[in-house]
Amino acid sequence: MKSSILLLFACFVGNSILAQECKSILLGEIVDFHDNTPLSGATVSITGTSLEAVSTEAGKFNFTGLCDGVIELEVSHPDCKSQFVIITMKGDTYEKIRLEHHLEELEEVKVIGDKANNTKSAQEERLSQIDLQKYSGNSLGDALKSLSGVSSLNTGANIVKPVIQGLNGSRVLILNNGVRMQDMEWGEEHAPNVDINSNQDISVVKGAAALEYGGDAIGGVIIMNPLPIVRTDSLFGKTQINLFSNGRGGNITSSLTKSYASGLYIKGQGSFKKLGDLESPNYLLSNTGIEEKGITFAIGKRDFLQGWEGYYSFFDSDIGILRASHIGNVDDLIQAINSQEPNVINDFTYDIIRPNQEVAHHLGKLSYYRRFEGLGKWNIQYDYQNNRRFEYDVRVGDDANKASLDLKLATHSLSTNFRLDSKKGLDLKIGLLGRYQNNFANPDTGVRRLIPDYDRYDFGIFTVAEFRLSDAVILDGGLRYDFSRMDAKKFYRTSRWEERGYDVDFGGIVIDDLGTQLLTNPVFDYHNISATGGFKYDFGTENSLRMNYSFAQRAPNPSELFSDGLHHSAARIELGDLRIKSESSSKLAVSLEKNESSWGYTIAPYVNAINDFIILEPTEVEFTIRGAFPVWSYRQTDALLIGIDASIYKNWTSNISSDHKFSWVRGEDKTTETPLINIPAANISNSVAYTNINWHNLAIGLESQFVFEQQRFPPNIFVFSPQQQQEVELDINTPPNAYHLLALDAEVSFSIQNANDFKIGVRATNLLNTSYRDYLNRQRYFVDDLGRNISLRLIFNY
Amino acid sequence: MKTIAKSFKKVSFNSVFAMAVIGSIAVSCSDDDDPVAVDEEEVITTMTVTLTGSGNTITLQSQDLDGDGPNAPTITVSDDLLANTTYSGSIELLNETETPAEDITAEVAEEDDEHQFFFAPSGAITSVDYSDQDGDGNPLGLSFSLVTGDAGNGSILITLRHEPKKPNDGSLADAGGETDIAQSFNVVVQ
């Protein structure tokens, strides 16, 4: 009933357009996004009508007898990604449409300048489809590392947290099909709960400039979206199988999309991954297996006037944590650091034993948009996420199979925005967000809660605008306000409460005194402002200069406020601080780019000054009956990060191309004048590729990655070792040596039913089986990193 | 609908915000009860070593009631040891965060193949020998014998390892595993 009313309404609006005097002409020109060459043979249709045109040799097309007002064009080309273009007709109108090459067809020409465009002035990079296919069997973090300026904070090989220009965790937002992930990103050993295969369009905004997604992205935003679905009657799908020698397993991912000319579409996707124990060059890494399952399902309808989508995704992972990294106290840690080999090496197995993590993430979304003629487009979205995390430790007796950590994080968000784009050259968006989050820490674990029960309320309002000053200059800017309330119920040990001085500063929040424990009710409000502004200036042949300033504030996360307990996996006591307030970042980023088809480069320096930067680092030692433990405390300081990301590519001949990247970042604690902890080391990667479209699209690439030794790190701490009965230096901050890795990749494609619908690829990483340890891998104290891995990938498109 | 109306009052937040979080309010209400306190399980707070010899009983105790809280364990030695004496020793482990205290000794005895005490005597304590074995005939250490030498100062480091390599050469380095207890006692032998 409801839909028929909407339909009626749609017809009415449609008729009212037709009733106008319609004499306008649309003259269009379609050019290649990258080199401005005309694209012929592109089909252009006006959505909601049967009007269709095909572009000429010169890339031109036209429609006559159109009404004034806003229309939407769907532009499709056999070699390109279909694109929807909104045009305001006002008399006879000329429009130049830049069509992006379909990324899969890019194999003959190397194009790095395939920039995403979530912001115009900020530094942003997009993962190519080719790279996505190469990393289909790995994690999101592994794939993103192929972008310059993106590194990762690992716990072993399977828990990979993206680090953007030196910053990670809550400072990096992840947008999964328009939904901001709420998956306990606060923990260093918590990886994003997304299947890399569920979204094909993945880009990274470096910094806080993409304000519409959140005001607290001091590190950056990772935006994952599905590829747009073309409005035709079609049924297509893709299956990729990856097999790995290291881990003796692999994964399979498969998707199927049914679309209709009416705009209706149904899409399903599933992935399964299973790996056994991984191997370093010299020994097996016991209990490093992984099992992952992912499902996504989408149904929606896309029309010019309105559209809706229902989306559900489920991601489940069971990840083994290196057995040798589970240790007892500081003496065990010293012993592990000094010993060259892990203290536990078992036979290869697919079984995952303790310690391990099991995480399940459900994400559901309903969205709707409607276009108002002569005004703009209104979007509304509701989403719900449920993240359940179990962490299992090595325990004894009745508790052996009980989780040590059992958290359930449920988040509801309602967001809406209105995009005013009817005025040519100006694109303005205003939006609102409301969010409620509840965390429940199950007490049945028999272990004191690391993160307490809490309710969190967020409210945000933003406006972002993009203004095309001239053909060459685009200005963009935005402003956002966020309110957050954290309302927690937390137990403190009385001894800890007093040691932290909370009895003096927070005496009023105690609601129950149980003798050795106190129940408290901290309620904190945070008011945060963020703002951004910048420009993009195009000049010469395919050159552009971007400059962006962004100011962002981030409220502390639950871990920074409330952490209070022993982490067995790292043999450390982690302490949050109730006094922590929001941190504020001021970042200036510039990038100079050239994107010609024969060569191009990007030079992107930045400086990020963060006041009240929240940092976790080893500070002291506490004694228990089990021995001494290093204490890692959160504190705030003023920090300065300066860095540069640079890349250059060259297509030497039509067959040979090369690609070179360099990133470097320097982090300084301004207050103590010491280096910041966990800042990625400088690294250089070089690759050379040979492609030949006449030999089954053969593509062979050799990749080299050199990671320098991090020379700047905070000082180690000294601890009393009960075993040695003396004070010893705990070597936990010293970075490992520099290392160099080679990778080889080869791929060919065959035509079974359609052109190039079947691909086979072989990839070898750590080709020389080099033993190395990485500074940003938390398991570097215990074991070497991964040895050689030879993988086979099979891709079927149908 | 009634529950939603009710919950609005309860949350008493500004109404725009309430609209935004309408779907969630039912959840927030159900969790309004205070969380229950967690009593740590399988924590060892107290190790009491009883030494009996020449008609005397001496206890060495390490008690850490706040576990991984900030307070260091309290160490008490009831009396001085006699020179050139053989004591028979036994170890009792308790979790005193629970009332009544939970006896962890029994758990260790039950899973004796996964546990072992290690003794590192020095100074006036000359040697320590195991008096018990696990099911596989490897040493356990819940009971032991301790020999003192001439008068003077001595110390003994007692370590309990979980899942050590068994059998091992008696050194901590060779045994591996995880440390459940590591405590040293300074004693006077006279």
Interface residues (C-beta under 8 A of the other chain):
Chain A: H326 I327 G328 N329 D331 D332 Q335 N343 V344 Y382 Y384 V394 R395 V396 G397 D399 A410 H412 L414 L432 L433 G434 R435 Y436 N438 F440 A441 P443 T445 G446 V447 R448 R449 P452 D453 D455 Y457 F459 K489 F491 R493 T494 S495 R496 E499 I511 D512 L514 T516 Q517 L519 G565 L566 I573 E622 F623 T624 I625 R626 G627 F629 P722 Q723 Q725
Chain B: F13 V16 F17 M19 A20 V21 I22 G23 S24 I25 V27 S28 D31 D34 P35 V36 A37 V38 D39 E40 E41 E42 I44 T45 T46 M47 S62 Q63 D64 L65 D66 G67 D68 G69 P70 N71 A72 P73 T97 E107 E110 E111 E114 A120 S155 L157 T159 R161 H162 E163 L172 A173 G176 G177 E178 T179 D180 I181 A182 Q183 S184
